[in-house]
Amino acid sequence: MLSIFDQGSPPPCPAPFNLAAHVLRHADTLAEKTALSILGANGSEDLSFAALRAAILGTGTGLLRAGLRPGDIVLMRLGNSVEFPIAYLGAIAVGIVPVPTSAQLTEPETAQMIRDLSPAAVLRDPAIACAPHPLQIELDQLAAMRDLPAADYAMGDPNRLAYVVYTSGTSGNPRAVAHAHRAIWARQMMVDGWYGLRASDRLCHAGAFNWTYTLGTGLMDPWTIGATALIPEPGTDLADLPGLLHQHKATIFAAAPGVFRKILQAPLPDLPTLRHALSAGEKLSRPLHEAWTQASGTELYEAYGMSECSTFISACPDHPAQGEALGQPQPGRRVAILGPNEPVPQGQEGTIAIHRDDPGLMLTYLNAPDEAAARMQGDWFLTGDQGTMTSDGQITYLGRDDDMMNAGGYRVSPVEVESALSRHPGITQVGAAAVEVKPDAFIIAAFYTGPEKLDEATLHTYVSDKLARYKQPRAFIHLPALPTGGNGKLLRRALPAHFKATP
């Protein structure tokens, strides 16, 4: 048997359609129910479904009054505040295309995005770095928009452009991933296939408002089915999260593996309302998984996905992962493990791929359509990750077939890191790799050659204005020569051994 999981397509996305309208579809029937609680040590700041919709549609009105039009692109340079999801959905509600970005990006990095996208405006927190743009709508202006009259939803073709997210391409250049309004329709497959989410749930996500994992799993997906989203207030210490879960009666907890690792450093309080937890953002190790289940008394369900298609393989309460497997494709997904020409036999390694008709699959890369086309193999989109599939559809992740790094839940291209460091006058050659500094904890390390060993503090300063913090190496190792293959190309996968050998 071949490695194909296909139990039929999901129901088609209705038309006309609007992503924000779908997220807020319960705002009438659940008007007074709490949609969002921002959790603090002394209580919570709550927003009802009616108030949330009013803020979002008021923001939509404000953006149109600022001169923006449906189809315009806006770059989001906002921090960890509730204005982020409100502005994001407000833009989509009226047909404007938001581009959420990490607050850690530097001014030169945003300058490149502005050149790529030609945005009509930048939604800007003045405290967040951004290259100049003639129309910047600042935080206080966005906050004032929440009280404006409600805009009408811009309904239309579910396949039209809704939003753009950035991801690192294998070439080292960040790619603008274009998604359609139908992407939110596809996320319904996660409700049962990963979350086990109910309208009565109180889902707490540990991430910041301006992280796409939080935006989807922590906010939009609970709102779509009428559940309550819980988000810790900005600046919350990770060590305080278990207490907040207890105090605010969370029923589901979602985070990246690094968060689970941090909060397990101390004994957990009793969590009587917690049903289970969710992990995504990077590979979850078996020891960490077991440590959570033992300490919390609840299960932890992992999911696999990518910026181009969000999460589509996962474990869930109805279908737990078996052995070392991630889980299986969510109901309605069509997934295959491909060899060079066709799906491989079950149990054999190949490239994880998702069917081109999946409603959650991106439209294209805005700044690299040829690269998007090159990732198609017949009817399948190649993820670039290796895996195997069992007869019952369980998929085991085996790693990337390229050299992409993952540190703290962020995917980073080594080429981008190397490009920034290669311009340093004391460096002749440089390679970057993720290295394990303790069990299940990885950092980015830069390995370089040059006349002499350079001061690490100087190198940290050198990259601080060239790369977002999550892309910056945490260690710099001077070597007499970098490992290369017979053709003279850098062997990045051989670099971590040199880190372990460093005294």
C-alpha positions in Angstrom: 0.0 0.0 0.0 1.1 3.5 -0.8 1.6 6.3 1.7 -1.6 8.3 1.0 -4.2 9.5 3.5 -7.4 10.4 1.7 -10.8 10.0 3.4 -12.5 12.6 1.3 -12.5 16.4 1.0 -14.0 18.7 3.6 -17.3 20.5 2.7 -16.6 23.3 0.2 -16.2 26.9 1.6 -19.5 28.8 1.1 -19.6 31.9 -1.2 -19.7 34.8 -0.8 -17.4 34.6 2.2 -15.3 36.8 4.5 -12.8 35.5 7.0 -13.6 38.0 9.7 -17.3 37.4 9.3 -16.8 33.7 9.8 -14.7 34.3 13.0 -17.4 36.5 14.4 -20.4 34.4 13.3 -21.6 33.8 16.9 -21.5 37.5 18.0 -25.3 37.8 17.8 -26.3 34.7 19.7 -23.4 35.0 22.2 -23.4 38.8 22.5 -22.8 39.0 26.2 -20.5 36.0 26.5 -16.9 36.7 27.2 -14.9 36.3 24.0 -11.5 37.4 25.4 -10.0 37.6 28.9 -6.6 39.2 29.3 -5.3 37.5 32.4 -3.4 39.3 35.1 -2.3 38.5 38.7 -5.2 40.6 40.0 -8.0 39.6 37.7 -8.8 39.9 34.0 -9.8 42.5 31.4 -12.8 41.0 29.6 -14.3 41.7 26.2 -17.6 40.3 25.2 -18.4 38.9 21.7 -20.6 42.0 21.0 -17.8 44.4 22.2 -15.2 42.4 20.2 -17.3 42.7 17.0 -17.9 46.4 17.6 -14.2 47.1 18.0 -13.3 45.1 14.9 -15.9 46.6 12.6 -15.3 50.1 14.0 -11.6 49.6 13.2 -12.6 48.6 9.7 -14.5 51.8 9.3 -11.5 53.8 10.6 -9.1 52.2 8.1 -11.5 53.0 5.2 -11.8 56.6 6.5 -8.0 56.8 6.6 -8.1 56.4 2.8 -7.4 52.7 2.5 -9.4 50.6 0.0 -10.3 46.9 -0.4 -7.3 45.1 -1.8 -4.8 47.4 -0.3 -1.9 45.8 1.7 -1.1 47.1 5.2 2.1 46.1 7.1 1.4 45.5 10.8 4.2 46.7 13.1 2.3 46.4 16.4 3.4 44.9 19.7 1.9 42.5 22.1 -1.5 44.2 22.7 -5.1 43.5 21.9 -4.9 46.1 19.2 -3.1 43.5 17.1 -5.9 41.0 16.5 -8.5 43.8 16.4 -6.6 45.6 13.7 -5.9 42.4 11.8 -9.6 41.3 11.7 -10.8 44.9 11.2 -8.7 45.1 8.0 -9.9 41.7 6.7 -13.5 42.5 7.5 -13.4 45.4 4.9 -11.3 43.6 2.4 -7.9 45.2 3.3 -5.0 42.7 3.3 -3.0 42.8 6.6 0.6 41.5 6.9 1.3 40.5 10.6 5.0 40.6 11.4 7.2 39.9 14.4 7.8 42.9 16.7 11.5 41.8 16.8 12.2 42.6 13.2 14.8 45.4 12.6 14.3 48.5 10.5 16.4 47.1 7.6 14.3 43.9 7.6 11.1 45.9 7.4 12.5 48.1 4.7 12.9 45.0 2.5 9.3 44.0 3.2 8.1 47.5 2.2 10.0 47.1 -1.0 8.5 43.7 -1.7 4.9 44.5 -0.8 4.5 48.3 -1.6 2.0 48.5 1.3 -0.6 51.3 1.2 0.0 51.9 5.0 1.8 50.7 8.1 -0.1 50.0 11.2 2.4 51.2 13.8 3.3 51.1 17.4 5.9 53.9 17.6 7.9 51.7 20.0 8.3 49.0 17.3 11.1 49.3 14.7 10.0 50.1 11.2 11.4 51.7 8.1 9.9 55.0 6.9 6.6 54.9 5.1 4.4 57.9 4.0 1.2 56.6 5.7 1.7 55.3 9.2 -1.5 54.7 11.3 -0.3 54.7 14.9 -1.5 52.9 18.0 -3.6 55.7 19.5 -5.4 56.2 16.2 -6.2 52.5 16.0 -7.5 52.5 19.5 -9.8 55.5 18.7 -11.2 53.6 15.7 -12.8 51.0 17.9 -15.6 53.4 18.8 -16.6 54.3 15.2 -19.8 52.9 13.6 -19.6 49.4 12.4 -18.4 48.8 8.8 -20.1 46.2 6.6 -18.3 43.0 5.8 -16.7 42.9 2.4 -18.1 39.6 1.1 -16.7 37.9 -1.9 -14.9 35.0 -3.5 -13.4 32.8 -0.7 -10.3 32.3 -3.0 -9.4 36.0 -3.0 -6.4 37.3 -1.0 -7.1 37.8 2.7 -3.7 38.2 4.5 0.0 37.6 4.1 2.5 36.1 6.5 6.3 35.9 6.2 8.3 32.7 6.4 11.9 32.0 5.5 12.5 30.4 2.2 15.1 27.8 1.4 17.0 30.4 -0.5 17.4 32.4 2.7 15.1 35.2 1.6 11.9 35.6 3.6 8.9 34.7 1.5 5.5 36.5 1.6 3.0 33.7 1.9 -0.4 34.8 0.5 -3.5 33.2 2.0 -7.1 33.3 0.9 -10.2 34.0 3.0 -11.0 30.3 2.8 -8.0 29.6 5.1 -10.2 30.1 8.2 -12.7 27.5 6.7 -9.9 25.0 6.6 -9.1 25.6 10.3 -12.4 23.9 11.2 -10.6 20.6 10.6 -8.4 21.4 13.6 -11.3 21.7 16.0 -11.9 18.0 16.2 -8.7 16.8 14.6 -6.4 18.6 17.1 -8.0 20.7 19.7 -11.0 18.7 20.8 -12.5 22.2 21.2 -16.0 22.8 22.5 -18.0 26.1 22.7 -17.9 25.8 26.5 -14.0 25.7 26.6 -11.7 28.4 28.0 -8.6 28.1 25.9 -5.5 29.7 27.2 -2.6 30.4 24.8 0.8 31.3 26.3 1.9 33.3 23.3 1.9 37.0 22.5 -1.0 38.6 20.6 1.2 39.3 17.6 2.3 35.7 17.1 0.5 33.9 14.3 0.2 30.7 16.5 -1.6 32.8 19.1 -3.7 34.6 16.5 -5.0 31.3 15.0 -5.1 28.7 17.8 -5.4 31.1 20.7 -8.0 33.6 19.4 -9.7 33.1 16.0 -10.4 29.4 16.4 -12.0 29.6 19.8 -14.1 32.6 18.6 -15.2 30.8 15.5 -17.0 28.2 17.6 -18.1 30.5 20.4 -15.5 29.5 23.0 -13.6 31.9 25.3 -9.9 32.9 24.6 -7.6 33.5 27.5 -4.3 35.4 26.9 -1.8 36.3 29.7 -1.3 40.1 29.9 1.9 41.4 28.3 5.0 40.9 30.4 3.6 37.9 32.3 6.4 35.6 33.6 6.2 32.1 32.2 6.6 30.8 35.8 3.2 32.4 36.6 1.3 30.7 33.9 0.2 27.6 35.9 -1.3 29.8 38.6 -3.2 31.7 35.9 -4.5 28.5 34.4 -5.8 27.5 37.9 -7.2 30.9 38.8 -9.0 31.5 35.5 -10.3 27.9 35.1 -8.6 27.1 31.8 -9.8 24.0 30.1 -7.2 23.8 27.3 -3.7 25.2 27.4 -1.7 25.9 24.2 2.0 26.7 23.9 5.3 26.0 22.2 7.4 23.2 23.7 9.8 25.8 25.2 7.0 27.1 27.4 6.1 23.7 28.7 9.8 23.1 29.4 10.0 26.4 31.4 6.9 25.9 33.5 7.9 22.3 34.4 10.9 23.6 36.2 8.7 24.0 39.3 5.9 21.8 40.6 2.5 22.5 39.0 -0.5 23.5 41.0 -3.7 21.5 40.9 -5.4 22.1 37.6 -8.9 20.6 38.1 -10.5 22.2 35.1 -7.8 21.5 32.5 -8.8 18.8 30.1 -5.6 18.7 28.0 -2.8 20.8 26.4 -1.7 21.6 22.8 1.8 21.9 21.4 3.1 23.3 18.1 5.8 25.6 16.8 8.7 23.1 17.0 9.1 19.3 17.5 7.9 18.1 20.9 10.3 15.6 22.4 9.0 12.4 24.0 10.7 13.2 27.4 9.1 16.6 27.6 5.7 15.1 26.6 6.0 12.5 29.3 7.1 15.1 31.9 4.0 17.2 31.2 1.5 14.3 31.4 3.0 13.1 34.7 3.1 16.5 36.3 -0.3 17.8 35.1 -2.3 14.6 34.9 -3.5 15.6 31.4 -2.5 14.7 27.9 -0.5 16.9 25.5 -1.5 16.8 21.8 1.1 17.8 19.2 0.5 19.3 15.8 2.6 19.7 12.6 2.2 22.4 10.1 3.8 25.3 8.3 3.1 28.9 7.3 2.0 27.7 3.9 -0.8 25.5 5.3 -1.0 26.0 9.1 -1.3 22.7 11.0 -2.8 19.7 9.2 -1.3 16.6 11.0 -2.0 16.2 14.7 -2.9 14.0 17.6 -6.2 14.6 19.3 -8.4 13.2 22.1 -10.2 10.9 19.7 -7.0 9.8 17.9 -3.9 10.0 20.1 -0.5 9.6 18.6 1.0 6.1 18.5 4.6 5.6 19.6 6.9 8.3 18.1 4.3 9.5 15.6 3.1 13.0 15.4 -0.5 11.9 14.9 -2.4 11.6 11.7 -3.9 14.0 9.1 -7.0 15.8 10.3 -10.3 14.6 8.9 -10.8 16.2 5.5 -7.1 16.5 4.8 -5.4 14.6 2.0 -1.7 13.9 2.8 0.9 11.8 1.1 4.5 10.8 1.7 6.3 11.2 -1.7 9.4 9.9 -3.3 11.0 11.5 -6.4 8.1 10.5 -8.7 5.2 9.2 -6.6 4.0 8.2 -3.1 6.3 5.8 -1.4 5.1 2.5 0.1 3.8 2.7 3.7 6.6 2.7 6.2 9.2 4.1 3.8 10.7 7.6 4.2 9.7 10.3 1.9 8.6 14.0 1.8 5.5 15.0 3.6 3.0 16.6 1.1 -0.5 18.0 1.2 -3.0 18.0 -1.7 -3.2 21.1 -3.8 -6.9 21.4 -3.2 -6.6 21.7 0.6 -8.6 24.9 1.5 -5.9 25.9 3.9 -3.0 25.8 1.4 -1.6 29.2 0.4 -2.3 30.9 -2.9 1.4 31.6 -3.7 4.5 33.4 -2.6 3.9 37.0 -3.5 7.5 37.7 -4.2 8.5 34.3 -5.6 5.7 32.6 -7.6 8.2 30.4 -9.4 9.5 29.0 -6.0 5.9 28.3 -5.1 5.3 26.4 -8.4 8.5 24.5 -7.9 7.2 23.0 -4.6 4.4 21.3 -6.5 4.8 17.6 -7.5 1.7 16.8 -9.6 -1.3 17.4 -7.2 0.9 17.6 -4.1 2.6 20.5 -2.3 5.9 19.5 -0.9 6.6 20.6 2.7 10.3 20.0 2.6 10.0 17.7 5.7 10.7 14.0 5.8 8.4 11.5 7.3 6.9 8.0 7.2 3.2 6.8 7.2 1.7 3.7 8.8 -1.3 1.8 7.4 -3.6 3.7 9.7 -2.3 7.1 8.7 0.0 7.8 11.7 2.9 10.0 10.5 6.3 10.1 12.1 8.4 13.3 11.5 12.0 12.6 10.5 13.4 16.1 10.0 13.9 18.5 7.2 15.4 17.7 3.9 17.2 21.1 3.9 19.0 23.0 6.6 16.3 25.2 8.1 16.8 25.9 11.8 14.2 26.0 14.5 15.0 27.7 17.8 12.3 28.7 20.3 9.6 27.8 17.9 10.8 30.1 15.1 11.9 28.8 11.7 15.1 30.5 10.6 17.1 30.1 7.4 20.8 29.6 8.0 21.5 31.5 4.8 19.9 34.6 6.2 22.1 34.5 9.3 25.2 33.7 7.4 24.5 36.6 5.0 24.4 39.1 7.9 27.6 37.8 9.4 29.6 37.4 6.2 30.0 41.1 5.9 31.9 41.4 9.2 35.5 42.4 8.3 37.0 39.8 10.6 35.1 36.8 9.2 36.2 35.0 6.1 33.6 32.2 6.1 30.5 31.5 8.2 28.0 28.7 8.8 25.0 28.7 11.0 23.2 25.7 12.7 20.9 25.0 15.6 22.7 23.3 18.4 21.4 21.5 21.5 22.6 23.2 24.7 20.7 20.9 27.1 18.1 18.2 26.5 15.4 19.6 24.2 16.8 23.1 24.2 18.3 24.5 21.0 19.9 27.8 20.1 21.4 29.2 16.9 25.2 29.1 16.8 27.4 30.7 14.2 30.7 29.0 13.2 33.2 31.2 11.5 36.8 31.3 10.2 39.0 34.4 10.2 42.5 35.6 11.2 41.6 35.5 14.9 38.9 34.8 17.4 36.5 37.7 17.7 35.0 39.2 20.8 31.5 37.6 21.3 30.0 40.8 22.7 31.2 42.7 19.6 29.5 40.0 17.4 26.3 40.2 19.3 26.2 43.9 18.8 27.1 43.5 15.1 24.0 41.4 14.4 21.6 43.2 16.7 20.5 45.8 14.1 20.7 43.3 11.2 18.6 40.4 12.4 15.5 40.0 14.5 16.4 38.8 18.0 15.1 35.3 17.3 17.4 35.0 14.3 20.5 36.2 16.1 23.1 33.6 17.1 23.5 33.0 20.8 27.0 31.5 20.4 29.9 32.2 18.1 32.6 29.5 17.5 35.9 30.3 15.8 37.2 27.4 13.8 40.4 26.9 11.7 38.2 25.7 8.8 34.5 24.9 8.3 33.5 21.3 7.3 32.9 20.9 3.6 32.0 18.1 1.2 33.9 16.8 -1.8 32.5 19.6 -3.9 33.7 22.3 -1.5 30.2 23.1 -0.2 29.6 23.8 3.4 28.3 20.8 5.4 25.9 22.6 7.8 24.8 19.4 9.4 28.4 18.7 10.5 28.6 22.0 12.4 26.9 21.0 15.7 29.6 18.4 16.4 32.1 21.3 16.5 30.0 23.0 19.1 30.0 19.9 21.3 33.8 19.7 20.9 34.3 23.3 22.0 35.7 23.5 25.6 
